[in-house]
Each structure stands twice: as C-alpha cells, then as structure tokens.
Amino acid sequence: MSIPRVQPLLLPVLRMIAEGRSIDQIRERVRIEFDISPKEMARTLKNGVPVWHNRIAWAFSHLVTGNEIRLKNAGVYKIMRRGTEILRENPSELTIKAIH
C-alpha cells in the first residue's frame, strides 16, 4: 500500500500517544496498520527526508496545534484533555478540520 496522506494518520497516532508509545513505536505500528510496503518506505522527499517520517511529523504537528497532544520531553508526547475527549467519543476517523 502507498503511504497515506496526513489526515488518515491522525486518529491512529492519537490513540498510540494515549497508550504512551514512543515516536519510533508509533511509526512502526502505524506502518503495519496501513500495510506500507518496503518500496514505499524507501521513498524520500527532495531534501532526503523519508516521506513516511514527514507524514507522521505532520500528524504530530496538527495534533499539537489542535491541543490534542503536547510535547512533554524530547520525542515524548502527552495526550491532553481534548485528545482524551476525542478518543472517548470513539470516532471512526479524525479530520484536520475537526481538530483545528
């Protein structure tokens, strides 16, 4: 499967942050969930950054901007009350518009 756009990554990333997962664990677990092929994982942007890392970083950025999560320490995120409320509602998807 190809690498999904940012929006489909929001909910899985939020759920895994709530579980206390690290960024590396989140990248790997979401990769498995979306069944991303090794060929797709090898794709890079013009600046050499892996597309996969960039998409996950954007998901984190949107969740921080929406106040669903915050950076606790270097590479460690914490779910905020707003993020917990979203998960409690058990949505089937999460949109960028809904979190901003």
Secondary structure, 3 states (H helix, E strand, C coil): CCCCCCHHHHHHHHHHHHCCCCHHHHHHHHHHHCCCCHHHHCCECCCCCEHHHHHHHHHHHHHHHCCCEEEEECCEEEECHHHHHHHHHCCCCCCHHHHC
